[in-house]
């Protein structure tokens, strides 16, 4: 569907008829149009030229740089709309959040684009309704400042010329098409061609179809046009014009499907046509990036067709294809040029990633590079990379394939916990991604990857984002064309938007220095960091407007942008600025918004005011924006709907589209700038310009010198001019960024994050081999520095040590622990540490069958198995090498799918004493639940209908408890460990308040923080780690419980060990009270650990000495009871007793006692705790439920 503009003045379905009125009413009508102009474009910040739009299947995939599909703008005279000011970087999440998306914009390396780039002008009668087949809808946008100031500003900028300067121009009216409200324009014919094709049409928004059309052709750069309606058929109604991106003489025209489904083909730049009828409707086209005759067509009924002869014959490729999720092969990466990558939907709401050759795409010849199902609308094939998303257990995982190798899971920092992820760019063998993390709502973080696209590190936090009219995500990021590694971004800082620039691909960012003076020469007192220059980072996808910011690969030193000076970005105070040194310094050039175009390698700049009023002048600068001269380009004022610069650099021609009045025909004004260039440039007309970053001439590891024309000269360069000299620099700190798992401390130091263990990177290394051990730094991808610090910061080879397998994990491919009878189950085995090449893997399916593999390479895609009988199976995985063995167990139910359960157990239990264990299920269900309890190494579960049981542990050690809950066809599971001891002590802990801000409240985070606290306690007190156990509580504020445990073997020296334990308690308590226990969460974030209560919980054990104490306590209670009874009998004679008892009762209600683990501790029921739904929603996993010691 096309984008809908939020125009408030026109109701859906309204159609502006052709005006029929007295011409004297035109000035009043023009004023009304100015007042009622509305915004209708979707912003999309400028990014990478190879990023894709999910809504634009015809876009540049498989290596194409420019889409063959026409671009759309609106003519404001017919729609009460302004031309689109520009569009910005845009992403789409058609499936809601948690979708891996490709960006919806490209960084345009050249604003005009190469020859053969189709453009469309739109004039919808009702801007709230749009042609559903139009792929680049660009509605108008309000002017942000008064247009009435234009004459005054033009007068100030005219440089007091006595006579008006004129440009060579000619005008042509498209006679007979005054009622048409859409047009598509295309320069065709290849290099140096003078052929222009224009398709005008009348789109009826009430009917939703095209009712009239005309085809025009020019062979003299637009001076004159010939109408071709008779050549294509007078009764034929055309809706779209396409061009082959590899042979621009080949043209494809589509008829309107409501009239007939047919296609017209031309092989001579539109001079003659052949017509072919179709048996399906075309919604979008995708041309092959290399083969000029190969085309993919997508129909509204989700079918994909292919043609190998430029549309003459069509063949069905596949059905149930997700819209915009099909891609041609990439040359040099895919085995065959006719391979198609597709996302095909399946019945359960998921999709499969499949590839096949278009002539052999039968069910038997299709292949799936990813064995499991994926989320819909997640396939992205871009350059060397393929991205997919798969959700399991409610959490999305992202995968990437580099150069068509096997898929690897994308590694973001452990606690980024993305809610949403978008692929922005895959340029220069690196991935730029925008990630919205768990604690973000209106901003995204920018991440940049290594070459393989697996390991991502943070480039910039809190980049502004917004949502477009279609729900697409808009991210404020712009890449400067022609200069590698230079980006601008709008970052949210203390609720203020500020513009930052980087010259090393996101390693370092800084604010923009404002100009010294304004347009009038008055000083601008703007001091960093309190005041700086800010830009609207909007780059137009509409080639008829330059956008709010523009740069050209043919003149990389020039950047033109609109924005303001101040403490933050403003939406009202808009001015125009220019930089002629790649963004280092800026000059104020206009006080209002202008469109600015580049001519002849930046030797001339053309500016036209962005206004809804008629204009007849434009401005030219020959000295990189220092001075501007006014030129007339038409004799009568023209309502300008757009301007198109001829795409080649050897010609200086601009075509301006518009109308002289509401009643006039379409006017195409050809402006020829050749006459203003006095001569050809010679060698003396050039100078050197050195790319730099605040006078640092080493940018991205190299010194780059450009040979450019001297500012102010009017000599002509022509084609094939750009000359550069490049030499590498010595590597310095600025050429390296922190490697994955490391964080920046200060300016140049990279230290491991608290969650990162560098040794895990070597888990794929076999004993006797070597691996590259990271130094914590990695050279920025595409940085060309040499020597210097390169050796110091480079990864060093290190011998692989034999490691016993650790962290063995077993799961099913879809994360479920239950399947329907007879279904194929795929088991996934994952190992955190160990020599993967020399580890024997064995999987026992629990049904009498097992498989064994010599290493992990053969099971990367999973192990498939079919159970022939229903039941509960204990599936066991073993990993063994010559150093050690590890195993894990999974309990599989062959009757139902799986959901979530939270098991609540005590962290520490007393030997031979009852301990309560309970399960909390989410979501809650009516009816009876069946609970299966697995304790220790038992092979048979205890089955109950109650959510809690009491267990007695007869041996000390770590006991594993697993619970499974069954409800109908649903099965859910959780596993916990209980430490069993004869006695222990505990203490509640609290932390610095700033820890709450960094607490995502998930089990993994609590486990890592527990290890940090334990490490800090051991470091300060030197107490052996076996005596300390730290358990973090869920929820906020962040708190924990410290358990002090005895030595493992206490049978012979019980009393002595108790004394030793008391000494350990005193040591820990002293360190905590002196605020000696602290840890660094990240650079600059220190967390202190405090004692929550002033007294420790008493010693808990199961000794017989406590029985006598209990008997004495019981006798004391009896005597106290007798005393109370006597007082009650005689209370009328002692009136003050009643008052005293009442006061004591009130005090007892106010007291909250800590849970003691003594013999007389009461049992705690489930009613004492929070709602089960609340607990499982937070993934609770820590607190003691019940301990009975009687």
Secondary structure, DSSP 8 states (H G I E B T S, - for coil): -------SSS-TT-------S-GGGHHHHHHHHHHH-B----------TT---TT-TTSS-TT-SS-SS--EEE-HHHHTB--------EE--TT-SS-EEEBS----SSSS--TT-EEEEE--SSTTS--TT-SS-------SS-GGGHHHHHHHHTTT-SS-EE-EEEEEEETT-TT--EEEEEEESSTT--EEEEEEEEEETTTTEEEEEEEEEESSTTSS-EE-HHHH-TT--EEEEEE-SS-TT-EEEEE-TTT--EEEEESSTTSS-EEEE-SS--SEEEE-SS-TT-EEEE-TTS-EEEESSTTSS-EEEESSEEEEEEEE--TTTSSSTTEEEEEEE-TTS-EEEEEEETTS-STTT-B-SSSS-B-TT--EEETTEEEEEEEETTEEEEEEEETT---EE-B--TT---SEEEEEE-GGG--EEEEE-TT-SSEEEEEEE-TTS-BEEEEEEEEEEEE-TTS-EEE-EEE-TTSTT-EEEEEEETTEEEEEEESSTTS--EEB---SB-TTS-B----TTTSEEEE-----SSTTS--SEEEETTEEEEEEEEEEEESS--SS--EEEEESSTTSS-EEEESS-EEEEEETTTTEEEEEE--SS-B-EEEEESSTTSS-EEEE--SS-BEEEEEEE-SSSS--EEEEEEESSTTS-EEEEEEE-GGG--EE--GGGEEEEE--BTTB--BTTEEEEEEEE-TT--EE--SS--EEEEEE-B--GGGEEE-TTEEEETTTEEEE-TT--GGGGGTT--TT-EEEE--SEEE-TT---BSTTHHHHS-EEEE------EEEEEEETTS-SB--TT-EEEEEEEEEES-GGG-EEEEE-SSS-EEEESSGGGGTT-EEEE-SS-SEEEEEEEEE-SS-EEEEEEEEESSSEEEEEEEE--SEEETTSEEEEEEEEES--SS--EEEEEETT-SS-EEESSSEEEEE--S-EEEEEEEEEEETTEEEEEEEEEEEES-EEEEEEEE-GGGGGG----HHHHHHHHHHHHHHHHHHH---GGGEEEEE-SSSS-EEEEEEE--S--SS-HHHHHHHHHHHHHHHHHHHHTT--EEEEETTEEEEEEESSSS----B---THHHHHHHHHHHHHHHHHHHHHHHHHTGGG-HHHHHHHHHHHHHHHH-------STT-----GGGS--HHHHHHTT------EEE--
